[in-house]
Amino acid sequence: QVQLVESGGGLVQPGGSLRLSCAGYGFTFSRYAMSWYRQAPGKERELVARIGSADATTNYADSVKGRFTISRDNAKNTAYLQMNSLKPEDTAVYYCNAILSFLSYWGQGTQVTVSS
């Protein structure tokens, strides 16, 4: 059974940092690209960052370029999202995503709140 489990969210002041983790279970983690999405209240879910499988190519939304870094540790079956210089507009529920055999899998989400 495929399962994605996020952790690491919380409350942080503007300018602060957080690192989110996404642990994958029930599939060969190293074979699949991993993505982070976020959804703020009243807004659509948006892609934040993606990391490829074989070459670990990364892509970022313009709004987070230079501040967020996506990475993966295949030995630990875990993807990460390092978030620096956080802004109030980064406040959202962050979700981990993987697409396996044309099926999209989501984690339960982790809340990130940026506020003073």
PyMOL commands that set and color helices and strands:
alter all, ss='L'
color gray80, all
select helices_A, chain A and resi 29-31+74-76+88-90
alter helices_A, ss='H'
color red, helices_A
select strands_A, chain A and resi 3-7+10-12+18-25+34-39+46-51+58-60+68-73+78-83+92-100+103-106+110-114
alter strands_A, ss='S'
color yellow, strands_A
deselect
rebuild
show_as cartoon
